[in-house]
Amino acid sequence: MFLLLVFSLFPSCSRRLGHGVLLWSAEDPPVPSGTVLPVYIRSNIDSVWVVGIPREFQTPGSRMNKFEIPLSKLELVGSRKRANERAENFAPYARMYAETLQDGLPIREFPDNSSRRVYRLRLGEIIKVLSSVEGIVAVGASGDPLPGEWYRVLTEDGIVGFCFSYRLKVFEHSEGSLASVVLEQLEPEDPVLERLLSRTWSPESYGIMLNRQRIDLDELSRQWHFDPGQDTGTARINVSDLDISFPYSRIRSTGTQSWRFEGTQLQMNLRSETSLAVQFTESSGILRTLLFVALPSQVDDIILQETVRRQEQFRTIYEHGSTYTSSNYGILTFMENERFTWSGNMLLVPQIIPASALGSGRINMRLFLAPALADRYDGAFTLDFDGVGSGSQANFLYSFDPQGLRIEHVPQTSMDGVTVVRRASSPLVIFFFRSERPDDRAGIGFYDPSPFFPEEDTDALYEIGD
């Protein structure tokens, strides 16, 4: 207002900075957004422009022909011609505003739900739509693309960013009162909730795998998680035995580090900085609690690290020798692409090798050793045989020997997930000679298994080279 007083006292101070386009409609005087205005002063101290009032919007009898507008609500373009061109491009969005239907809906730095959040909308807050933009498709709780589009938007207090339209009510407004609206009393900002919503929450089993360094890629690759749904207004629990969604209107605090998803029976409680308990009532009436953790790394990064570890472990086998022979159990060959062939193994069918298995497949370094076995074996692997149907696989412990490779069958009863915890009660042990030397390829030689087995293992079945 002080700047307007200066104008009234010194009319000569009316040199223009240029012309601009009004992005957010003014109430007094009632000038609609999209209008081209002459711009006279920019005040960084007061954060306003002083602009001229077009004649058609001036109050009859009033001598006031200028007014102030916040810096964020007008775009200074330059010449009148350029301003008219900008107004023409802006015309499809000039009257377009939106009301948020979800408390906490984020405005992002870029049109991508994984992008940094620059603003958190409150339920019923009004924003100005500046344009529609191309962006990364937003995905709902079911994993399917959400209907809607990305908008570049402006908040009333000047924040510009991108918001997906799925949880917005878009409407047109030309002039008159358009204050920021709140449908009900707003809660103060909750920094703990802010941190919680910014994290990825994985099942507790993922944290246990990571702590024990026993990564099961089959489980990890499913990307099970709990999603609070701040972008969609729908929370989702997706774990091994459950995939359920909870549409809600807002997340309300119910106590210290506890929140309820209003409109649902879903609750969550932050037990520690990295541990979250999620509760809901099942259709049977039983209250169910699930635990989730915030991992120190993204799941994709953990998957990559484990994949590299497995590749390196296979490389140690391959470099020890690619082809191994046994007089009773055939020829086992490892290939550089982590595949294998095994011919002449009919004595192991179907007790060890499924009858549907073909003589080839992929070697999978997915297994780990319990501490009690780690000193006696170099590792364990799964042979995934090519063949009809699933389950065509067999697990083996292995140890290197200067003359070859010893493998020992691991029944499912000796497994705990992906960890071999014990040997079979009557283990089948097979020794393969390396086939790099002529006498080895012929299967000639003698192998003394005693260095590998103490006296208590005399019940084991041994395969000697010839």
C-alpha positions in Angstrom: 0.0 0.0 0.0 3.0 2.3 0.6 4.0 1.8 -3.0 0.6 2.9 -4.2 0.8 6.0 -2.0 4.1 6.9 -3.7 2.4 6.6 -7.1 -0.4 8.9 -6.0 2.1 11.5 -4.8 4.5 11.2 -7.7 2.5 10.4 -10.8 5.7 10.7 -12.9 7.0 7.4 -11.3 4.9 5.5 -13.8 7.6 4.2 -16.0 6.8 0.6 -16.9 9.0 -2.5 -16.3 7.0 -4.2 -19.0 3.9 -6.3 -19.1 3.0 -9.5 -17.3 0.3 -12.2 -17.2 -1.8 -12.5 -14.0 -1.6 -16.2 -12.9 -4.0 -16.0 -9.9 -7.1 -14.0 -10.0 -7.3 -10.8 -7.9 -10.2 -10.0 -5.6 -9.9 -6.3 -5.2 -10.1 -5.2 -7.9 -11.7 -8.3 -9.4 -9.3 -9.1 -12.2 -9.4 -12.6 -13.6 -6.3 -14.7 -14.1 -4.9 -14.7 -17.6 -5.2 -10.9 -17.9 -2.3 -8.9 -19.3 -1.2 -6.1 -17.0 1.3 -3.3 -17.2 4.0 -3.7 -14.5 5.5 -0.6 -12.8 7.4 -1.7 -9.7 8.9 -4.9 -8.3 9.4 -4.8 -4.5 11.5 -7.6 -3.2 11.1 -6.2 0.3 7.3 -6.4 0.2 7.3 -9.3 -2.3 4.8 -7.6 -4.6 4.4 -6.1 -8.0 2.7 -2.8 -8.6 0.6 -3.2 -11.7 -1.9 -1.2 -13.6 -5.7 -1.9 -13.5 -7.1 -2.3 -17.0 -9.9 0.2 -17.6 -12.6 -2.4 -17.8 -11.8 -3.5 -14.2 -11.5 0.0 -12.7 -14.2 1.1 -10.2 -16.3 3.9 -11.6 -15.4 7.2 -9.9 -12.3 5.9 -8.3 -8.9 7.5 -9.0 -7.0 4.4 -8.1 -5.7 2.8 -11.3 -3.0 0.6 -9.9 -2.8 -2.2 -7.3 -0.4 -4.6 -5.7 -0.1 -8.3 -6.5 2.2 -10.9 -4.8 5.2 -11.7 -6.9 4.3 -15.4 -7.3 0.9 -14.5 -8.8 2.1 -12.7 -11.9 4.6 -13.7 -14.5 6.6 -10.7 -15.9 7.0 -11.3 -19.7 8.3 -8.1 -21.3 6.7 -6.3 -24.2 2.9 -6.2 -24.6 3.2 -8.3 -27.7 5.0 -11.1 -25.9 2.7 -10.8 -22.9 -0.3 -11.2 -25.2 1.3 -14.3 -26.8 1.9 -15.8 -23.3 -1.7 -15.0 -22.3 -2.9 -16.8 -25.3 -0.9 -20.0 -24.5 -2.0 -19.8 -20.9 -5.7 -19.3 -21.8 -6.7 -23.0 -21.6 -5.6 -23.0 -17.9 -6.4 -19.4 -17.0 -9.6 -20.3 -15.2 -8.5 -23.7 -14.0 -8.0 -24.3 -10.2 -8.1 -27.4 -8.1 -9.1 -28.4 -4.6 -7.2 -31.2 -2.9 -9.3 -34.1 -1.7 -6.6 -35.6 0.5 -4.7 -34.2 3.5 -1.0 -34.5 2.9 -1.1 -34.7 -0.9 2.4 -33.8 -2.0 3.5 -31.3 -4.6 6.7 -32.7 -6.2 9.8 -31.1 -7.6 9.3 -33.1 -10.9 6.3 -34.9 -12.3 7.3 -38.2 -10.7 6.0 -39.8 -7.5 9.5 -40.6 -6.5 10.6 -37.0 -6.8 11.4 -34.8 -3.8 8.3 -33.2 -2.2 8.4 -29.4 -2.1 5.0 -28.9 -0.4 2.4 -30.8 1.5 -1.2 -29.8 0.7 -3.9 -29.8 3.3 -7.4 -31.1 2.9 -9.5 -28.6 0.9 -6.6 -26.4 0.0 -7.0 -24.5 -3.3 -4.1 -24.4 -5.9 -3.8 -22.8 -9.3 -3.3 -25.1 -12.3 -0.6 -23.5 -14.6 -0.3 -26.3 -17.2 -0.5 -30.0 -17.9 2.8 -31.8 -18.4 4.2 -35.2 -19.4 5.4 -37.2 -16.4 6.0 -40.6 -15.0 2.8 -42.6 -14.8 1.4 -42.6 -11.2 0.6 -46.1 -9.9 -2.2 -47.0 -7.5 -2.3 -49.4 -4.6 -3.1 -52.3 -7.0 -0.1 -51.6 -9.1 -2.2 -50.4 -12.0 -1.8 -46.9 -13.5 -4.0 -44.3 -11.9 -6.4 -42.2 -14.0 -5.4 -38.6 -14.3 -2.5 -36.4 -15.4 0.4 -34.3 -14.0 -0.2 -30.6 -13.5 2.3 -27.8 -12.9 0.6 -25.9 -10.1 1.0 -22.8 -7.9 0.0 -22.6 -4.2 -1.5 -19.4 -2.8 1.7 -18.7 -0.8 3.9 -19.0 -3.9 5.2 -22.6 -4.1 5.4 -24.0 -7.7 5.7 -27.7 -8.4 3.9 -30.7 -9.9 0.9 -32.6 -8.6 -1.0 -35.6 -10.0 -4.7 -35.0 -10.6 -6.1 -38.2 -9.2 -6.8 -36.7 -5.8 -7.7 -33.2 -7.0 -11.1 -31.7 -7.8 -10.5 -29.5 -10.8 -12.9 -26.5 -11.3 -13.1 -23.2 -13.2 -13.1 -19.8 -11.6 -13.1 -16.4 -13.3 -13.3 -13.7 -10.6 -14.4 -13.0 -7.1 -13.3 -14.4 -3.7 -11.0 -17.4 -3.9 -9.3 -17.7 -0.6 -7.5 -20.9 0.5 -10.3 -23.2 1.8 -10.0 -25.8 4.6 -13.0 -28.1 5.1 -12.3 -28.8 8.7 -9.9 -27.7 11.4 -6.3 -28.4 10.3 -3.8 -30.2 12.5 -0.3 -28.6 13.0 2.6 -30.0 10.9 3.9 -33.3 12.2 7.6 -33.7 11.4 7.7 -37.3 12.6 4.8 -38.2 10.2 6.7 -36.3 7.5 9.7 -38.5 7.9 7.6 -41.6 8.0 5.8 -40.8 4.8 9.1 -40.1 3.0 10.4 -43.6 3.7 10.0 -46.9 2.0 8.6 -49.6 4.4 9.5 -53.2 3.8 8.4 -56.4 5.6 10.4 -57.1 8.8 11.7 -60.3 7.1 13.6 -58.1 4.7 15.4 -56.5 7.6 16.2 -59.9 9.1 17.6 -61.1 5.8 19.8 -58.0 5.6 21.0 -58.3 9.2 21.9 -62.0 8.8 23.3 -61.5 5.3 21.1 -64.2 4.0 19.4 -62.6 1.0 16.6 -64.5 -0.6 16.2 -62.8 -4.0 13.0 -64.7 -4.8 11.3 -63.0 -1.8 13.1 -59.7 -2.2 12.3 -59.3 -5.9 8.6 -59.3 -5.1 9.1 -55.9 -3.5 6.6 -56.5 -0.8 5.9 -53.3 1.2 3.5 -51.0 3.1 2.6 -47.9 1.2 0.9 -45.1 3.2 -0.4 -43.7 -0.1 0.3 -40.1 0.3 0.1 -39.5 -3.5 -3.1 -41.5 -4.0 -5.1 -41.4 -0.8 -5.1 -45.2 -0.7 -2.8 -47.1 1.8 -1.7 -50.6 0.6 -0.4 -53.6 2.5 1.3 -56.0 0.0 3.0 -59.0 1.7 3.3 -62.7 1.0 -0.2 -63.7 2.1 -2.0 -60.4 1.8 -2.7 -57.6 -0.7 -5.3 -55.1 0.7 -6.0 -51.4 0.1 -7.5 -48.8 2.4 -8.9 -45.6 0.7 -8.8 -42.8 3.3 -9.4 -39.0 3.6 -6.5 -38.0 5.9 -4.0 -39.3 8.4 -4.8 -38.1 11.9 -2.6 -38.3 15.0 -4.0 -40.5 17.8 -1.1 -40.1 20.2 2.6 -40.2 20.5 3.9 -41.5 17.2 0.5 -43.1 16.4 -1.8 -42.3 13.5 -5.2 -43.4 12.1 -6.2 -43.5 8.5 -9.6 -41.8 8.7 -12.4 -43.6 6.9 -10.7 -47.0 7.5 -9.8 -49.3 10.4 -6.1 -49.0 9.5 -3.7 -47.6 12.2 0.1 -47.3 12.4 2.6 -46.8 15.2 6.2 -45.9 14.8 8.0 -48.1 17.3 11.5 -46.8 16.5 13.1 -44.6 13.8 13.2 -47.7 11.5 10.4 -49.9 12.8 6.7 -49.4 12.0 3.7 -51.5 13.3 0.6 -51.5 11.1 -2.8 -52.7 12.5 -6.1 -53.4 11.0 -9.2 -55.5 11.7 -9.7 -58.5 9.5 -13.2 -59.6 8.2 -13.2 -62.2 11.0 -13.0 -59.4 13.6 -9.4 -60.3 14.6 -7.0 -57.4 15.0 -3.9 -58.1 12.9 -0.5 -56.5 13.4 2.2 -56.4 10.8 5.8 -55.1 11.3 7.7 -53.2 8.6 11.2 -51.7 8.6 13.0 -48.9 6.8 16.0 -50.5 5.2 19.4 -48.6 5.0 19.4 -49.2 1.2 16.8 -49.3 -1.5 15.6 -52.9 -2.3 16.9 -52.6 -5.9 20.3 -51.8 -4.6 20.3 -54.8 -2.2 19.2 -57.0 -5.1 22.1 -55.7 -7.2 24.6 -56.3 -4.5 23.4 -59.9 -3.9 23.4 -60.6 -7.6 27.0 -59.5 -7.8 27.9 -61.7 -4.8 26.3 -64.7 -6.5 28.1 -64.1 -9.7 31.5 -63.9 -7.9 30.7 -67.1 -6.0 29.9 -68.9 -9.3 33.1 -67.5 -10.8 35.2 -69.3 -8.1 33.6 -72.6 -9.1 34.0 -72.0 -12.8 37.7 -71.0 -12.5 38.4 -74.2 -10.4 37.2 -76.2 -13.4 34.5 -76.3 -16.0 34.1 -80.0 -16.6 33.9 -82.8 -14.0 33.5 -86.6 -14.5 32.3 -89.5 -12.3 32.2 -93.1 -13.4 28.8 -93.6 -11.8 27.1 -90.2 -12.0 28.2 -88.9 -15.4 29.7 -85.6 -16.6 28.9 -82.3 -15.0 29.9 -79.2 -17.0 29.6 -75.6 -15.9 29.4 -72.8 -18.5 30.5 -69.2 -18.3 26.9 -67.9 -18.6 26.0 -69.7 -15.3 24.4 -72.7 -17.0 25.3 -76.3 -16.7 24.9 -79.7 -18.4 24.8 -83.0 -16.6 24.7 -86.3 -18.5 24.8 -89.8 -17.2 23.1 -89.1 -14.0 20.3 -91.7 -14.2 21.2 -93.3 -10.9 20.0 -90.2 -9.2 16.6 -90.2 -10.9 14.0 -89.8 -9.4 15.3 -89.8 -5.7 17.6 -86.8 -6.2 16.9 -85.4 -9.6 13.3 -85.1 -10.7 12.1 -87.4 -13.5 10.9 -84.3 -15.5 14.4 -82.7 -15.4 16.4 -82.4 -18.6 20.2 -82.7 -18.8 20.7 -79.0 -18.6 19.8 -75.9 -16.6 21.0 -73.0 -14.6 23.2 -73.0 -11.5 21.8 -70.8 -8.8 24.1 -69.6 -6.0 21.2 -68.8 -3.7 22.1 -70.9 -0.8 24.0 -70.0 2.4 25.7 -72.2 5.0 24.9 -72.3 8.7 28.0 -71.5 10.9 28.4 -75.2 11.8 28.9 -76.1 8.2 30.9 -73.1 7.0 34.3 -74.6 8.0 33.7 -77.9 6.2 32.3 -76.7 2.9 33.1 -74.0 0.4 29.4 -73.3 -0.3 26.1 -74.6 -1.6 24.1 -74.2 -4.8 20.9 -75.1 -6.4 20.7 -76.8 -9.8 17.6 -75.6 -11.6 17.0 -78.2 -14.3 15.3 -77.4 -17.6 12.2 -79.4 -17.8 8.4 -79.5 -17.9 6.7 -78.0 -14.8 8.2 -76.3 -11.7 10.3 -77.8 -8.9 12.8 -79.4 -11.2 15.8 -78.6 -9.0 18.2 -80.1 -6.5 20.4 -78.6 -3.8 24.0 -79.5 -3.1 26.8 -78.6 -0.7 30.2 -78.4 -2.4 33.9 -78.5 -1.6 36.9 -78.0 -3.8 39.7 -80.6 -4.0 43.0 -80.4 -5.9 41.7 -83.3 -8.1 38.2 -82.2 -8.5 34.9 -81.2 -6.8 32.9 -82.9 -4.1 29.1 -82.3 -3.9 26.7 -83.6 -1.3 22.9 -83.7 -1.7 20.9 -81.5 0.6 17.3 -82.6 1.2 14.6 -80.1 2.0 14.6 -81.2 5.6 18.1 -79.8 6.0 17.1 -76.3 4.8 15.8 -73.3 6.7 14.7 -70.9 3.9 17.9 -70.3 1.9 20.2 -71.6 4.6 21.6 -75.2 4.8 21.5 -75.8 8.5 22.5 -79.5 8.7 23.6 -82.5 6.6 21.3 -85.3 5.7 21.1 -88.2 8.2 22.6 -90.5 5.4 24.2 -88.1 3.0 24.9 -88.9 -0.6 28.4 -87.6 -1.5 29.6 -87.6 -5.1 33.2 -86.9 -6.1 33.9 -85.6 -9.6 37.4 -85.5 -11.1 38.4 -82.5 -13.0 38.7 -83.4 -16.7 41.5 -81.1 -17.8 44.2 -83.9 -17.8 43.9 -87.0 -20.0 44.0 -89.4 -17.1 41.3 -87.5 -15.3 39.0 -87.5 -18.4 39.4 -91.3 -18.4 38.2 -91.4 -14.8 41.4 -93.1 -13.7 42.8 -92.3 -10.2 42.1 -92.8 -6.6 40.4 -90.4 -4.2 40.8 -90.7 -0.5 37.8 -89.0 1.2 39.1 -89.3 4.7 40.5 -85.7 4.9 36.9 -84.4 4.4 35.1 -86.7 6.8 35.8 -87.5 10.5 35.0 -91.0 11.8 31.5 -90.1 12.7 30.6 -89.7 9.0 31.3 -93.3 8.0 27.6 -93.8 7.3 28.0 -91.5 4.3 27.8 -92.9 0.7 30.9 -92.2 -1.2 31.5 -92.1 -4.9 35.1 -92.9 -5.8 36.3 -91.8 -9.2 36.6 -95.3 -10.6 
